[in-house]
Amino acid sequence: MGPGDVVLLYSDGLIERRGSDLDRDGGRLLRTARAAARDGIPPGSAALDAYVQQLVDRLTGPHTEDDATVLAFRRVA
């Protein structure tokens, strides 16, 4: 892990859907995380917060059925 790298920890409510395959759901998370960071995540906590909010919005949508927790942190030095 190098400076600027972001680590995401999340609960299953972020990706899991009833009747869905967990491997497929995990793949959706990886694709979404890569797409949201395609142009990089600028320094600062506000940019990291915006990145996480974008992930949550894309993965959960307006009608969530489960609670979700996301913890994101970035190595700075």
PDB file of N, CA, C and O in Angstrom:
ATOM      1  N   MET A   1       0.854  -1.167   0.000  1.00  0.00           N
ATOM      2  CA  MET A   1       0.000   0.000   0.000  1.00  0.00           C
ATOM      3  C   MET A   1       0.896   1.225   0.000  1.00  0.00           C
ATOM      4  O   MET A   1       1.799   1.352   0.827  1.00  0.00           O
ATOM      5  N   GLY A   2       0.638   2.113  -0.926  1.00  0.00           N
ATOM      6  CA  GLY A   2       1.458   3.300  -1.048  1.00  0.00           C
ATOM      7  C   GLY A   2       0.713   4.570  -0.673  1.00  0.00           C
ATOM      8  O   GLY A   2      -0.503   4.544  -0.482  1.00  0.00           O
ATOM      9  N   PRO A   3       1.431   5.681  -0.566  1.00  0.00           N
ATOM     10  CA  PRO A   3       0.799   6.958  -0.249  1.00  0.00           C
ATOM     11  C   PRO A   3      -0.326   7.277  -1.232  1.00  0.00           C
ATOM     12  O   PRO A   3      -0.167   7.120  -2.442  1.00  0.00           O
ATOM     13  N   GLY A   4      -1.452   7.722  -0.706  1.00  0.00           N
ATOM     14  CA  GLY A   4      -2.600   8.059  -1.540  1.00  0.00           C
ATOM     15  C   GLY A   4      -3.561   6.911  -1.776  1.00  0.00           C
ATOM     16  O   GLY A   4      -4.692   7.129  -2.212  1.00  0.00           O
ATOM     17  N   ASP A   5      -3.121   5.673  -1.491  1.00  0.00           N
ATOM     18  CA  ASP A   5      -4.012   4.523  -1.675  1.00  0.00           C
ATOM     19  C   ASP A   5      -5.172   4.607  -0.691  1.00  0.00           C
ATOM     20  O   ASP A   5      -5.017   5.059   0.443  1.00  0.00           O
ATOM     21  N   VAL A   6      -6.332   4.162  -1.150  1.00  0.00           N
ATOM     22  CA  VAL A   6      -7.549   4.185  -0.334  1.00  0.00           C
ATOM     23  C   VAL A   6      -7.952   2.757  -0.013  1.00  0.00           C
ATOM     24  O   VAL A   6      -7.906   1.878  -0.873  1.00  0.00           O
ATOM     25  N   VAL A   7      -8.343   2.537   1.221  1.00  0.00           N
ATOM     26  CA  VAL A   7      -8.840   1.244   1.677  1.00  0.00           C
ATOM     27  C   VAL A   7     -10.309   1.418   2.040  1.00  0.00           C
ATOM     28  O   VAL A   7     -10.678   2.359   2.743  1.00  0.00           O
ATOM     29  N   LEU A   8     -11.142   0.503   1.555  1.00  0.00           N
ATOM     30  CA  LEU A   8     -12.562   0.513   1.878  1.00  0.00           C
ATOM     31  C   LEU A   8     -12.899  -0.710   2.709  1.00  0.00           C
ATOM     32  O   LEU A   8     -12.539  -1.831   2.352  1.00  0.00           O
ATOM     33  N   LEU A   9     -13.583  -0.495   3.806  1.00  0.00           N
ATOM     34  CA  LEU A   9     -14.146  -1.573   4.603  1.00  0.00           C
ATOM     35  C   LEU A   9     -15.654  -1.363   4.565  1.00  0.00           C
ATOM     36  O   LEU A   9     -16.123  -0.232   4.695  1.00  0.00           O
ATOM     37  N   TYR A  10     -16.411  -2.428   4.390  1.00  0.00           N
ATOM     38  CA  TYR A  10     -17.849  -2.254   4.225  1.00  0.00           C
ATOM     39  C   TYR A  10     -18.601  -3.458   4.770  1.00  0.00           C
ATOM     40  O   TYR A  10     -18.062  -4.560   4.869  1.00  0.00           O
ATOM     41  N   SER A  11     -19.849  -3.222   5.117  1.00  0.00           N
ATOM     42  CA  SER A  11     -20.705  -4.317   5.550  1.00  0.00           C
ATOM     43  C   SER A  11     -21.439  -4.884   4.336  1.00  0.00           C
ATOM     44  O   SER A  11     -21.517  -4.246   3.285  1.00  0.00           O
ATOM     45  N   ASP A  12     -21.961  -6.067   4.498  1.00  0.00           N
ATOM     46  CA  ASP A  12     -22.619  -6.739   3.378  1.00  0.00           C
ATOM     47  C   ASP A  12     -23.820  -5.982   2.833  1.00  0.00           C
ATOM     48  O   ASP A  12     -24.196  -6.182   1.678  1.00  0.00           O
ATOM     49  N   GLY A  13     -24.432  -5.114   3.638  1.00  0.00           N
ATOM     50  CA  GLY A  13     -25.583  -4.356   3.174  1.00  0.00           C
ATOM     51  C   GLY A  13     -25.275  -3.418   2.022  1.00  0.00           C
ATOM     52  O   GLY A  13     -26.186  -2.981   1.319  1.00  0.00           O
ATOM     53  N   LEU A  14     -24.010  -3.103   1.819  1.00  0.00           N
ATOM     54  CA  LEU A  14     -23.634  -2.228   0.714  1.00  0.00           C
ATOM     55  C   LEU A  14     -23.780  -2.928  -0.622  1.00  0.00           C
ATOM     56  O   LEU A  14     -24.154  -2.294  -1.609  1.00  0.00           O
ATOM     57  N   ILE A  15     -23.494  -4.221  -0.677  1.00  0.00           N
ATOM     58  CA  ILE A  15     -23.470  -4.902  -1.971  1.00  0.00           C
ATOM     59  C   ILE A  15     -24.482  -6.029  -2.108  1.00  0.00           C
ATOM     60  O   ILE A  15     -24.917  -6.325  -3.221  1.00  0.00           O
ATOM     61  N   GLU A  16     -24.862  -6.653  -1.027  1.00  0.00           N
ATOM     62  CA  GLU A  16     -25.704  -7.837  -1.093  1.00  0.00           C
ATOM     63  C   GLU A  16     -27.141  -7.486  -1.450  1.00  0.00           C
ATOM     64  O   GLU A  16     -27.704  -6.524  -0.928  1.00  0.00           O
ATOM     65  N   ARG A  17     -27.733  -8.277  -2.347  1.00  0.00           N
ATOM     66  CA  ARG A  17     -29.130  -8.123  -2.723  1.00  0.00           C
ATOM     67  C   ARG A  17     -29.809  -9.479  -2.602  1.00  0.00           C
ATOM     68  O   ARG A  17     -29.199 -10.511  -2.883  1.00  0.00           O
ATOM     69  N   ARG A  18     -31.059  -9.478  -2.188  1.00  0.00           N
ATOM     70  CA  ARG A  18     -31.801 -10.738  -2.077  1.00  0.00           C
ATOM     71  C   ARG A  18     -31.836 -11.445  -3.415  1.00  0.00           C
ATOM     72  O   ARG A  18     -32.104 -10.832  -4.448  1.00  0.00           O
ATOM     73  N   GLY A  19     -31.563 -12.737  -3.391  1.00  0.00           N
ATOM     74  CA  GLY A  19     -31.623 -13.539  -4.602  1.00  0.00           C
ATOM     75  C   GLY A  19     -30.467 -13.324  -5.550  1.00  0.00           C
ATOM     76  O   GLY A  19     -30.498 -13.816  -6.678  1.00  0.00           O
ATOM     77  N   SER A  20     -29.449 -12.602  -5.123  1.00  0.00           N
ATOM     78  CA  SER A  20     -28.311 -12.323  -5.992  1.00  0.00           C
ATOM     79  C   SER A  20     -27.117 -13.159  -5.569  1.00  0.00           C
ATOM     80  O   SER A  20     -27.091 -13.714  -4.471  1.00  0.00           O
ATOM     81  N   ASP A  21     -26.150 -13.241  -6.431  1.00  0.00           N
ATOM     82  CA  ASP A  21     -24.921 -13.982  -6.183  1.00  0.00           C
ATOM     83  C   ASP A  21     -23.888 -13.058  -5.540  1.00  0.00           C
ATOM     84  O   ASP A  21     -23.603 -11.984  -6.070  1.00  0.00           O
ATOM     85  N   LEU A  22     -23.331 -13.468  -4.412  1.00  0.00           N
ATOM     86  CA  LEU A  22     -22.389 -12.620  -3.682  1.00  0.00           C
ATOM     87  C   LEU A  22     -21.139 -12.310  -4.510  1.00  0.00           C
ATOM     88  O   LEU A  22     -20.612 -11.201  -4.423  1.00  0.00           O
ATOM     89  N   ASP A  23     -20.658 -13.260  -5.305  1.00  0.00           N
ATOM     90  CA  ASP A  23     -19.496 -12.986  -6.162  1.00  0.00           C
ATOM     91  C   ASP A  23     -19.827 -11.909  -7.195  1.00  0.00           C
ATOM     92  O   ASP A  23     -19.010 -11.028  -7.461  1.00  0.00           O
ATOM     93  N   ARG A  24     -21.009 -11.982  -7.768  1.00  0.00           N
ATOM     94  CA  ARG A  24     -21.424 -10.965  -8.744  1.00  0.00           C
ATOM     95  C   ARG A  24     -21.563  -9.603  -8.060  1.00  0.00           C
ATOM     96  O   ARG A  24     -21.178  -8.575  -8.618  1.00  0.00           O
ATOM     97  N   ASP A  25     -22.120  -9.610  -6.841  1.00  0.00           N
ATOM     98  CA  ASP A  25     -22.261  -8.362  -6.092  1.00  0.00           C
ATOM     99  C   ASP A  25     -20.897  -7.757  -5.762  1.00  0.00           C
ATOM    100  O   ASP A  25     -20.722  -6.540  -5.840  1.00  0.00           O
ATOM    101  N   GLY A  26     -19.929  -8.603  -5.395  1.00  0.00           N
ATOM    102  CA  GLY A  26     -18.572  -8.129  -5.127  1.00  0.00           C
ATOM    103  C   GLY A  26     -17.924  -7.547  -6.372  1.00  0.00           C
ATOM    104  O   GLY A  26     -17.220  -6.539  -6.306  1.00  0.00           O
ATOM    105  N   GLY A  27     -18.165  -8.184  -7.500  1.00  0.00           N
ATOM    106  CA  GLY A  27     -17.653  -7.666  -8.769  1.00  0.00           C
ATOM    107  C   GLY A  27     -18.229  -6.304  -9.103  1.00  0.00           C
ATOM    108  O   GLY A  27     -17.531  -5.436  -9.626  1.00  0.00           O
ATOM    109  N   ARG A  28     -19.507  -6.119  -8.799  1.00  0.00           N
ATOM    110  CA  ARG A  28     -20.160  -4.831  -9.024  1.00  0.00           C
ATOM    111  C   ARG A  28     -19.498  -3.758  -8.159  1.00  0.00           C
ATOM    112  O   ARG A  28     -19.289  -2.634  -8.616  1.00  0.00           O
ATOM    113  N   LEU A  29     -19.169  -4.100  -6.915  1.00  0.00           N
ATOM    114  CA  LEU A  29     -18.460  -3.159  -6.045  1.00  0.00           C
ATOM    115  C   LEU A  29     -17.113  -2.777  -6.646  1.00  0.00           C
ATOM    116  O   LEU A  29     -16.777  -1.594  -6.705  1.00  0.00           O
ATOM    117  N   LEU A  30     -16.342  -3.757  -7.091  1.00  0.00           N
ATOM    118  CA  LEU A  30     -15.022  -3.458  -7.658  1.00  0.00           C
ATOM    119  C   LEU A  30     -15.130  -2.582  -8.898  1.00  0.00           C
ATOM    120  O   LEU A  30     -14.366  -1.629  -9.048  1.00  0.00           O
ATOM    121  N   ARG A  31     -16.063  -2.891  -9.781  1.00  0.00           N
ATOM    122  CA  ARG A  31     -16.238  -2.077 -10.997  1.00  0.00           C
ATOM    123  C   ARG A  31     -16.651  -0.646 -10.639  1.00  0.00           C
ATOM    124  O   ARG A  31     -16.153   0.314 -11.226  1.00  0.00           O
ATOM    125  N   THR A  32     -17.549  -0.515  -9.689  1.00  0.00           N
ATOM    126  CA  THR A  32     -18.030   0.802  -9.288  1.00  0.00           C
ATOM    127  C   THR A  32     -16.922   1.606  -8.611  1.00  0.00           C
ATOM    128  O   THR A  32     -16.776   2.801  -8.867  1.00  0.00           O
ATOM    129  N   ALA A  33     -16.140   0.952  -7.746  1.00  0.00           N
ATOM    130  CA  ALA A  33     -15.046   1.635  -7.056  1.00  0.00           C
ATOM    131  C   ALA A  33     -13.991   2.122  -8.046  1.00  0.00           C
ATOM    132  O   ALA A  33     -13.476   3.233  -7.919  1.00  0.00           O
ATOM    133  N   ARG A  34     -13.676   1.286  -9.029  1.00  0.00           N
ATOM    134  CA  ARG A  34     -12.697   1.691 -10.054  1.00  0.00           C
ATOM    135  C   ARG A  34     -13.220   2.860 -10.886  1.00  0.00           C
ATOM    136  O   ARG A  34     -12.498   3.824 -11.139  1.00  0.00           O
ATOM    137  N   ALA A  35     -14.473   2.767 -11.305  1.00  0.00           N
ATOM    138  CA  ALA A  35     -15.056   3.820 -12.141  1.00  0.00           C
ATOM    139  C   ALA A  35     -15.107   5.147 -11.391  1.00  0.00           C
ATOM    140  O   ALA A  35     -14.818   6.195 -11.969  1.00  0.00           O
ATOM    141  N   ALA A  36     -15.470   5.112 -10.123  1.00  0.00           N
ATOM    142  CA  ALA A  36     -15.563   6.338  -9.336  1.00  0.00           C
ATOM    143  C   ALA A  36     -14.193   6.965  -9.098  1.00  0.00           C
ATOM    144  O   ALA A  36     -14.098   8.174  -8.888  1.00  0.00           O
ATOM    145  N   ALA A  37     -13.133   6.162  -9.129  1.00  0.00           N
ATOM    146  CA  ALA A  37     -11.768   6.660  -8.897  1.00  0.00           C
ATOM    147  C   ALA A  37     -10.970   6.783 -10.191  1.00  0.00           C
ATOM    148  O   ALA A  37      -9.758   6.993 -10.151  1.00  0.00           O
ATOM    149  N   ARG A  38     -11.622   6.657 -11.314  1.00  0.00           N
ATOM    150  CA  ARG A  38     -10.930   6.652 -12.617  1.00  0.00           C
ATOM    151  C   ARG A  38      -9.990   7.845 -12.783  1.00  0.00           C
ATOM    152  O   ARG A  38      -8.876   7.689 -13.283  1.00  0.00           O
ATOM    153  N   ASP A  39     -10.426   9.023 -12.373  1.00  0.00           N
ATOM    154  CA  ASP A  39      -9.601  10.228 -12.509  1.00  0.00           C
ATOM    155  C   ASP A  39      -8.827  10.543 -11.242  1.00  0.00           C
ATOM    156  O   ASP A  39      -8.272  11.633 -11.105  1.00  0.00           O
ATOM    157  N   GLY A  40      -8.789   9.597 -10.319  1.00  0.00           N
ATOM    158  CA  GLY A  40      -8.104   9.794  -9.051  1.00  0.00           C
ATOM    159  C   GLY A  40      -9.040  10.399  -8.014  1.00  0.00           C
ATOM    160  O   GLY A  40     -10.101  10.931  -8.341  1.00  0.00           O
ATOM    161  N   ILE A  41      -8.631  10.308  -6.786  1.00  0.00           N
ATOM    162  CA  ILE A  41      -9.376  10.923  -5.690  1.00  0.00           C
ATOM    163  C   ILE A  41      -8.474  12.012  -5.135  1.00  0.00           C
ATOM    164  O   ILE A  41      -7.425  11.714  -4.564  1.00  0.00           O
ATOM    165  N   PRO A  42      -8.864  13.260  -5.294  1.00  0.00           N
ATOM    166  CA  PRO A  42      -7.998  14.348  -4.833  1.00  0.00           C
ATOM    167  C   PRO A  42      -7.700  14.242  -3.340  1.00  0.00           C
ATOM    168  O   PRO A  42      -8.440  13.594  -2.599  1.00  0.00           O
ATOM    169  N   PRO A  43      -6.616  14.878  -2.903  1.00  0.00           N
ATOM    170  CA  PRO A  43      -6.284  14.879  -1.473  1.00  0.00           C
ATOM    171  C   PRO A  43      -7.381  15.554  -0.662  1.00  0.00           C
ATOM    172  O   PRO A  43      -8.159  16.359  -1.174  1.00  0.00           O
ATOM    173  N   GLY A  44      -7.418  15.204   0.607  1.00  0.00           N
ATOM    174  CA  GLY A  44      -8.335  15.856   1.534  1.00  0.00           C
ATOM    175  C   GLY A  44      -9.522  14.984   1.893  1.00  0.00           C
ATOM    176  O   GLY A  44      -9.950  14.121   1.127  1.00  0.00           O
ATOM    177  N   SER A  45     -10.032  15.238   3.075  1.00  0.00           N
ATOM    178  CA  SER A  45     -11.133  14.421   3.578  1.00  0.00           C
ATOM    179  C   SER A  45     -12.435  14.672   2.824  1.00  0.00           C
ATOM    180  O   SER A  45     -13.241  13.754   2.673  1.00  0.00           O
ATOM    181  N   ALA A  46     -12.656  15.895   2.348  1.00  0.00           N
ATOM    182  CA  ALA A  46     -13.888  16.183   1.610  1.00  0.00           C
ATOM    183  C   ALA A  46     -13.959  15.371   0.320  1.00  0.00           C
ATOM    184  O   ALA A  46     -15.027  14.878  -0.042  1.00  0.00           O
ATOM    185  N   ALA A  47     -12.834  15.228  -0.372  1.00  0.00           N
ATOM    186  CA  ALA A  47     -12.810  14.445  -1.609  1.00  0.00           C
ATOM    187  C   ALA A  47     -13.029  12.965  -1.320  1.00  0.00           C
ATOM    188  O   ALA A  47     -13.713  12.283  -2.083  1.00  0.00           O
ATOM    189  N   LEU A  48     -12.466  12.466  -0.240  1.00  0.00           N
ATOM    190  CA  LEU A  48     -12.670  11.072   0.127  1.00  0.00           C
ATOM    191  C   LEU A  48     -14.131  10.837   0.521  1.00  0.00           C
ATOM    192  O   LEU A  48     -14.719   9.818   0.157  1.00  0.00           O
ATOM    193  N   ASP A  49     -14.709  11.775   1.259  1.00  0.00           N
ATOM    194  CA  ASP A  49     -16.126  11.681   1.607  1.00  0.00           C
ATOM    195  C   ASP A  49     -16.996  11.662   0.350  1.00  0.00           C
ATOM    196  O   ASP A  49     -17.938  10.873   0.262  1.00  0.00           O
ATOM    197  N   ALA A  50     -16.692  12.513  -0.610  1.00  0.00           N
ATOM    198  CA  ALA A  50     -17.460  12.570  -1.854  1.00  0.00           C
ATOM    199  C   ALA A  50     -17.342  11.263  -2.628  1.00  0.00           C
ATOM    200  O   ALA A  50     -18.318  10.790  -3.211  1.00  0.00           O
ATOM    201  N   TYR A  51     -16.152  10.683  -2.632  1.00  0.00           N
ATOM    202  CA  TYR A  51     -15.938   9.395  -3.301  1.00  0.00           C
ATOM    203  C   TYR A  51     -16.807   8.311  -2.668  1.00  0.00           C
ATOM    204  O   TYR A  51     -17.468   7.550  -3.374  1.00  0.00           O
ATOM    205  N   VAL A  52     -16.804   8.243  -1.351  1.00  0.00           N
ATOM    206  CA  VAL A  52     -17.596   7.232  -0.646  1.00  0.00           C
ATOM    207  C   VAL A  52     -19.083   7.467  -0.893  1.00  0.00           C
ATOM    208  O   VAL A  52     -19.829   6.514  -1.116  1.00  0.00           O
ATOM    209  N   GLN A  53     -19.517   8.714  -0.855  1.00  0.00           N
ATOM    210  CA  GLN A  53     -20.933   9.004  -1.102  1.00  0.00           C
ATOM    211  C   GLN A  53     -21.334   8.580  -2.508  1.00  0.00           C
ATOM    212  O   GLN A  53     -22.429   8.058  -2.715  1.00  0.00           O
ATOM    213  N   GLN A  54     -20.456   8.802  -3.465  1.00  0.00           N
ATOM    214  CA  GLN A  54     -20.724   8.385  -4.844  1.00  0.00           C
ATOM    215  C   GLN A  54     -20.856   6.864  -4.920  1.00  0.00           C
ATOM    216  O   GLN A  54     -21.748   6.351  -5.596  1.00  0.00           O
ATOM    217  N   LEU A  55     -19.981   6.149  -4.237  1.00  0.00           N
ATOM    218  CA  LEU A  55     -20.070   4.685  -4.210  1.00  0.00           C
ATOM    219  C   LEU A  55     -21.393   4.225  -3.609  1.00  0.00           C
ATOM    220  O   LEU A  55     -22.080   3.378  -4.180  1.00  0.00           O
ATOM    221  N   VAL A  56     -21.740   4.777  -2.475  1.00  0.00           N
ATOM    222  CA  VAL A  56     -22.974   4.390  -1.800  1.00  0.00           C
ATOM    223  C   VAL A  56     -24.181   4.670  -2.699  1.00  0.00           C
ATOM    224  O   VAL A  56     -25.068   3.827  -2.830  1.00  0.00           O
ATOM    225  N   ASP A  57     -24.211   5.838  -3.309  1.00  0.00           N
ATOM    226  CA  ASP A  57     -25.324   6.194  -4.189  1.00  0.00           C
ATOM    227  C   ASP A  57     -25.437   5.232  -5.368  1.00  0.00           C
ATOM    228  O   ASP A  57     -26.537   4.802  -5.714  1.00  0.00           O
ATOM    229  N   ARG A  58     -24.320   4.898  -5.979  1.00  0.00           N
ATOM    230  CA  ARG A  58     -24.337   4.000  -7.141  1.00  0.00           C
ATOM    231  C   ARG A  58     -24.685   2.564  -6.768  1.00  0.00           C
ATOM    232  O   ARG A  58     -25.324   1.855  -7.544  1.00  0.00           O
ATOM    233  N   LEU A  59     -24.269   2.140  -5.591  1.00  0.00           N
ATOM    234  CA  LEU A  59     -24.466   0.742  -5.209  1.00  0.00           C
ATOM    235  C   LEU A  59     -25.804   0.473  -4.532  1.00  0.00           C
ATOM    236  O   LEU A  59     -26.342  -0.627  -4.650  1.00  0.00           O
ATOM    237  N   THR A  60     -26.347   1.452  -3.829  1.00  0.00           N
ATOM    238  CA  THR A  60     -27.560   1.180  -3.075  1.00  0.00           C
ATOM    239  C   THR A  60     -28.817   1.713  -3.745  1.00  0.00           C
ATOM    240  O   THR A  60     -29.873   1.090  -3.642  1.00  0.00           O
ATOM    241  N   GLY A  61     -28.734   2.826  -4.414  1.00  0.00           N
ATOM    242  CA  GLY A  61     -29.926   3.395  -5.022  1.00  0.00           C
ATOM    243  C   GLY A  61     -30.875   3.967  -3.975  1.00  0.00           C
ATOM    244  O   GLY A  61     -30.565   3.983  -2.784  1.00  0.00           O
ATOM    245  N   PRO A  62     -32.029   4.435  -4.430  1.00  0.00           N
ATOM    246  CA  PRO A  62     -32.948   5.121  -3.515  1.00  0.00           C
ATOM    247  C   PRO A  62     -33.772   4.188  -2.623  1.00  0.00           C
ATOM    248  O   PRO A  62     -34.327   4.640  -1.621  1.00  0.00           O
ATOM    249  N   HIS A  63     -33.864   2.909  -2.958  1.00  0.00           N
ATOM    250  CA  HIS A  63     -34.734   1.986  -2.222  1.00  0.00           C
ATOM    251  C   HIS A  63     -33.931   0.853  -1.602  1.00  0.00           C
ATOM    252  O   HIS A  63     -34.017  -0.290  -2.050  1.00  0.00           O
ATOM    253  N   THR A  64     -33.160   1.160  -0.586  1.00  0.00           N
ATOM    254  CA  THR A  64     -32.357   0.127   0.056  1.00  0.00           C
ATOM    255  C   THR A  64     -33.208  -0.705   0.999  1.00  0.00           C
ATOM    256  O   THR A  64     -34.174  -0.215   1.584  1.00  0.00           O
ATOM    257  N   GLU A  65     -32.837  -1.966   1.137  1.00  0.00           N
ATOM    258  CA  GLU A  65     -33.562  -2.876   2.008  1.00  0.00           C
ATOM    259  C   GLU A  65     -32.728  -3.286   3.224  1.00  0.00           C
ATOM    260  O   GLU A  65     -33.230  -3.956   4.126  1.00  0.00           O
ATOM    261  N   ASP A  66     -31.470  -2.887   3.245  1.00  0.00           N
ATOM    262  CA  ASP A  66     -30.577  -3.311   4.321  1.00  0.00           C
ATOM    263  C   ASP A  66     -29.741  -2.118   4.746  1.00  0.00           C
ATOM    264  O   ASP A  66     -29.546  -1.176   3.978  1.00  0.00           O
ATOM    265  N   ASP A  67     -29.248  -2.164   5.977  1.00  0.00           N
ATOM    266  CA  ASP A  67     -28.347  -1.109   6.416  1.00  0.00           C
ATOM    267  C   ASP A  67     -26.954  -1.405   5.871  1.00  0.00           C
ATOM    268  O   ASP A  67     -26.597  -2.559   5.631  1.00  0.00           O
ATOM    269  N   ALA A  68     -26.183  -0.354   5.684  1.00  0.00           N
ATOM    270  CA  ALA A  68     -24.832  -0.506   5.139  1.00  0.00           C
ATOM    271  C   ALA A  68     -23.885   0.414   5.899  1.00  0.00           C
ATOM    272  O   ALA A  68     -24.250   1.517   6.307  1.00  0.00           O
ATOM    273  N   THR A  69     -22.671  -0.065   6.074  1.00  0.00           N
ATOM    274  CA  THR A  69     -21.624   0.717   6.717  1.00  0.00           C
ATOM    275  C   THR A  69     -20.409   0.726   5.806  1.00  0.00           C
ATOM    276  O   THR A  69     -20.024  -0.305   5.252  1.00  0.00           O
ATOM    277  N   VAL A  70     -19.812   1.895   5.657  1.00  0.00           N
ATOM    278  CA  VAL A  70     -18.598   2.019   4.850  1.00  0.00           C
ATOM    279  C   VAL A  70     -17.582   2.829   5.660  1.00  0.00           C
ATOM    280  O   VAL A  70     -17.904   3.878   6.217  1.00  0.00           O
ATOM    281  N   LEU A  71     -16.381   2.328   5.710  1.00  0.00           N
ATOM    282  CA  LEU A  71     -15.261   3.037   6.328  1.00  0.00           C
ATOM    283  C   LEU A  71     -14.185   3.148   5.268  1.00  0.00           C
ATOM    284  O   LEU A  71     -13.769   2.146   4.687  1.00  0.00           O
ATOM    285  N   ALA A  72     -13.735   4.368   5.016  1.00  0.00           N
ATOM    286  CA  ALA A  72     -12.689   4.594   4.021  1.00  0.00           C
ATOM    287  C   ALA A  72     -11.554   5.359   4.682  1.00  0.00           C
ATOM    288  O   ALA A  72     -11.774   6.302   5.441  1.00  0.00           O
ATOM    289  N   PHE A  73     -10.344   4.935   4.379  1.00  0.00           N
ATOM    290  CA  PHE A  73      -9.196   5.701   4.839  1.00  0.00           C
ATOM    291  C   PHE A  73      -8.111   5.674   3.789  1.00  0.00           C
ATOM    292  O   PHE A  73      -8.061   4.784   2.940  1.00  0.00           O
ATOM    293  N   ARG A  74      -7.237   6.673   3.862  1.00  0.00           N
ATOM    294  CA  ARG A  74      -6.190   6.837   2.862  1.00  0.00           C
ATOM    295  C   ARG A  74      -4.851   6.974   3.553  1.00  0.00           C
ATOM    296  O   ARG A  74      -4.724   7.666   4.563  1.00  0.00           O
ATOM    297  N   ARG A  75      -3.866   6.314   3.004  1.00  0.00           N
ATOM    298  CA  ARG A  75      -2.504   6.464   3.525  1.00  0.00           C
ATOM    299  C   ARG A  75      -1.946   7.792   3.021  1.00  0.00           C
ATOM    300  O   ARG A  75      -1.967   8.069   1.822  1.00  0.00           O
ATOM    301  N   VAL A  76      -1.453   8.598   3.936  1.00  0.00           N
ATOM    302  CA  VAL A  76      -0.980   9.920   3.556  1.00  0.00           C
ATOM    303  C   VAL A  76       0.542  10.038   3.528  1.00  0.00           C
ATOM    304  O   VAL A  76       1.070  10.970   2.924  1.00  0.00           O
ATOM    305  N   ALA A  77       1.244   9.129   4.158  1.00  0.00           N
ATOM    306  CA  ALA A  77       2.708   9.229   4.130  1.00  0.00           C
ATOM    307  C   ALA A  77       3.324   7.855   4.112  1.00  0.00           C
ATOM    308  O   ALA A  77       4.548   7.728   4.088  1.00  0.00           O
TER     309      ALA A  77
END
